[in-house]
Amino acid sequence: MLGQRFALQVNGPQPLEQSEGSAVQSPHDPDAQYAAKGQGKQHKAWLGYKAQVAETLPEANRPAFVLSIVTQQATQGDEPGLDQTLAVQAQSGLERPAELYVDGAYICGPRLQRAAQEGWSLMGPAPPSPRRPGVERLPVEAFQVDIGQRRACCPAGQQSGHCSRLEARQKTGGVKVSYRFEWRKRDCQSCPLREKCVPPGQKHRSLTVGEHHEFLQQRRQEQSSEAFQQQMHRRNAIEGTLSELARGHGLRRSRYRGFAKVELQNLLIGTACNIKRWLRYLITKAKGTQTRAPGLHLNFQSPQRRRFGVFAQAFWPNLFSWPALSRPSVSG
């Protein structure tokens, strides 16, 4: 750890410039990384790994089953985790579902556009557009943007006077394309919404959106409807699955050191959960009732209660729910 954080010089050790996740955080497990997410009361930090959990949607006569648990480095983002989960499902011989329920962390314009092209639906709330701190102005959602026609309309009904195509090189080697719409100065000066629209210090309103903004705009409009909110209730079951995996099977604590062993443990945890649900389903079906069979205790004690004297890594899993089209076969 000393060599990771300091360089030995003639005048003594000098701290090295560290990038996120590049330094060894624990001598017990060099693969474990420190990461944090959220702000304020939603801020969470952990040392260890991250897991992406996918399951089928529960039905009236069949329980949900865990389809995959993908283990990631703690510093990896949610978007590559979704790609890894889809790849794991394909390797397992499961067809891609027609609908995939996720939270807002997985929703972005390029992802919605790709799902539409491939013929499946990515269901989840789109995040709001970024806003300047302390500046209350009409957000991007209030404007009607037509990228194909290279024009936009403001809430006052004025059409944009100019559109520019912008390209920015990314660290990954790709190119990020965006469009900048500008309104005429004379239109903004006489507009009754100028105080609510034009930021201080600017003579007219401008707007910059990504090339897939129309997909985000459509989702933001859909998610305000009652039908969309009712449909998103189907994702709620994954929260109970996360609690079951973490509290009943010790998903948040590793008995072993190293990424490979943690990944194997998580896979075994998902298998144990499925076996428990499958046995409960068979017993319930044999008895012809929806209640739990008496005398059968299928819950597992957590590693903490069993007092395993091992090094533990805590992590915060990110979740999404999988529809019944990818359900594995269950024999009764």
N, C-alpha and C positions, 0 to 999 in steps of 0.2 A: 504493500500500500504506500510505503514511503517513496518507492521509485515511481509510482503512478502519479503522485501529487507534488513531488519536489525534485529539483535537479541539484546535485551536489556541486557547488562552486567553491572557489578559493575562499571567498568571504562568508561561506556558510550555505546551507540549503536555501534555494530560491523556489517559491511556489510556481508551478507550471500552470499555464492557461488551460482550463478544462472545458470541454464541451459536454453537453447534457448526456449522461449515461456512459461517458467514456472511461471514467475512473472506477477502480475496484472499490465497492462500498463496504464489503464485508470480507475479512480473511477466511471465514468459514465457507463462503460460497462466492467465488469470483464472478459467477454468472448472474447473481442477483443484482438488480439495479434499483436506484431510487427514482421515484416518479411521483407526480402530484397532478391533480385535476380539480377544476372548480374554483370558485372564489367565495369569500365570506363564509357563511354557514355551510355552503356546499363544498368547501375545500376539503380534500382528502389526500393524504400522502401515505405512501407505503414503500417498503423495501422488499423486493422479491420479483414477482412475475405478474402477468395479466392473463385472464382466460376469457375466451369467447364461447358462449354456451348457446346451442341451438336445440330446439325440441319441436315435436309435432304439436298441433293444436289439439286440445282434449275434445272428445266427443261424448255424447250422452251415454253410449254403451262401451266406450273404450277410453282408457287413460292416455295421457300424453307420454311419449317416450323421448328420452334424450338422444338426439341424433349425432351430436358431435360436441367435443370440448377441445377447442384449439388453444394451446398454450403459447403465449407470446412473451417477449421481453417487455419489461414494465414500461420502457420508453417508447414502444411502438404505438402507432395511432390505431384508431378504430377502423379506418377505411381499409388498410391492408388486412386487418383481422377478418373483415367481411369477405375479402377476396380469398383468403386462406380457407375460410369455412366453406365457401362454394366449391373450392378445389377439392377439399376433403370429401364433401358429399359426392362429387363426381367420381372420385377414386373409389368410393364405396359402392358405386353402381346405382346411386339414387338419382332420380330425375330431378331437375330443377323445378321447384314448385311454381304454380301460377301466381301465388301471392306470398310475399315475405314481409313479416311485420317486424319493424325495428323502432328504435327511439331516434330522437332528432340528431344524434351524433353521426348517424350513418347517411343522412339525407343531404345531398348536394345536387347542383344542376347537372354535372357530368354523369353522376350515378343514375339519376332519374332518366336522363336521355338514353343512356346505355340500356337500362331495363326496358324502356319502351321499344327500342330497336330490336331487342332479343325476344320480345313478346311476353314478358312477365311483369308483375306489378310490385314495386317497392313501396310498402305502406308505412308511413311514418310522418310526423310533423316536421315541416321545414323550419329551420331557424330563422328568426327575424333578421332583417338587413342590418349591417353594422351602422352605428350612429356615433357622431362626435360627442364625447362627454361634455355635459353642461350646455349643449346646443339643442334646443327643441325646435326642429323644423319638420316639414312634411316628409315622411320617409319614402323610400323607393317604392313601397307597396302602393302608395297613392297615385302612382303614375302608370299610364298604359304604354307599354313598350312593344314595338314591333321591330325586331332585329332584322327580319327578312326584308322589310321595306325601308330600313334605316331611318326610322322616325319614332318619336315619342310624343305623347300628349299629357300635359300637366292637368291637375285637378280643376284649373280654371278654363280648360278647353283650348289652350294655346298649343300649337304644334311646334316642335323643336325646329330650329333653323339650321343646325349643323350637326353632323355625326362623323366621328373619327374612329377608325379601327386601330387599336393599340395592341402591341405585342411585347411581352416581357419574358426574358429567358429565366428558367427555373433551375435550381441547383441539381435537379434530377436529369437535366438535359432537355426537357420538354419546353414547349412554348405556351404561355398563358395568354389567351386572346380575350380582350374586353372591348367594349364600345363606350365612347363618351358622347353624350348628347348635350347640346347647349341651346339655350333659348336666346332670342334676340333681346338686346338691352331695352329697346323701346317697349316691348311687350311686358317685360317684368316691371318697368318703372310705373306703368299705369295699372298694374294688376291689383285687385282688391285683396289678394292673398299674399302680397309681397312680404309682409311682416312674418307670416307663418311659413314662408317658403324659402326666401333668399337668405342665406347665412350672412351674419355681420361681416362687413368689409368686402363683399362681393357686389358687383353691379348687375349680375343676372344669375339665373339658376343653371347649374350643370348637373349632369347625372352620369355615373359610370357603372356599368353592369357587365357581368360575364356573358360569354357567348351562349350559355345555356340558361340565361335568366328567365326565359319564358316558361321553362319547366318548373322552376322555383316559384314563379308568380302564380302559375296554375295551382300548384300544391298549396300555397298560402291561402288562396281563395277557397279551395276545397276543404281545408282543415277547419275553417270557421263554421261549416255546416254541421247540423246535428247528426246527419247520416254518417259522416266521416268519424265523428267522435264516438258514435255507437260502435262503428266497425273496429275502431282502435281498442275497444275494450277486450277484444280477443287476445291482445298481447299480454294482458294482466297475469295470465297463468304462469308466465316465465318468472315473475317475481317470487311466487311460491316455490318454484323449482330451485331458484337460487338459494332461498332460505333453507330448503331441504338439503341441498348439496353442501352448503357451508356449515349448517348447524348439525345435521345428522351424519355427514360423511367427512367433515373436516377439509372442505375444499380450500379454505383460506389458510391452512397450515400444512406445510410440507414436512414429511418425515425424513426426507432425503436431501442431499445436496447436489447441485448441478441441474442444468436445464433439462437434460435428457431424462433424468430420474423423476423430476417434478412433472414432466409431460406424461410419463408412463403412469404416475400416481393418479393424475387427473383423468386419464382414460379408464383406469380401473374404478375410480369413483363413479364415473358415468355408467359403467357396466353394472356396478352393484346397485345403483339406483334403478336401472331398467329391470334387473332381475327381481327386485323387491316389488316394483309396480306390476310386473308380469305375473308373479305368484299371487299377488292380491287380486288381480283381475281374474285369474283362473278359479280361485276359491270363491270369489263373489259370483262368478258365472255359474259355478256348480251349485251354489246354494240358491241361486235365483233371486238374490237381493242385492241392493246397492250399498248395504252397510258393511263395515269391516267384519271379517270373520272373527268370532270370539276365540281367544286362546292363541292367536297367532300374532306374535310380536316381531315386526319386520323392521323396526327402527334400529339404527346403529348409534352407539355412543360416540361422541366426538373424541378425537385424540386427546383433547385437553382433559376430559374426565377420566380417560384411561391412563393419564399421566405418562405419556411417552416422553422420555428424556432425550429429546432430539432438538436440533436446530430448527427453528420455525421461520418461514417467510410469509408475511402477510401480503395479500394483493387484493385488488378491487376488480372483480370480474365485470365485464360489459356484456350485455345480453341482447338477444333478439329471439323472436318466436318464429317457429316454422309451421306452415300449414300442413293439413292432413294429406296433401297429394304426395308427400314424400314419406308417408308412414311406413315403417317396416312391417312385414307380415307377422301376425300374431296368431298362433294356433291355440284353440281352446279345448 
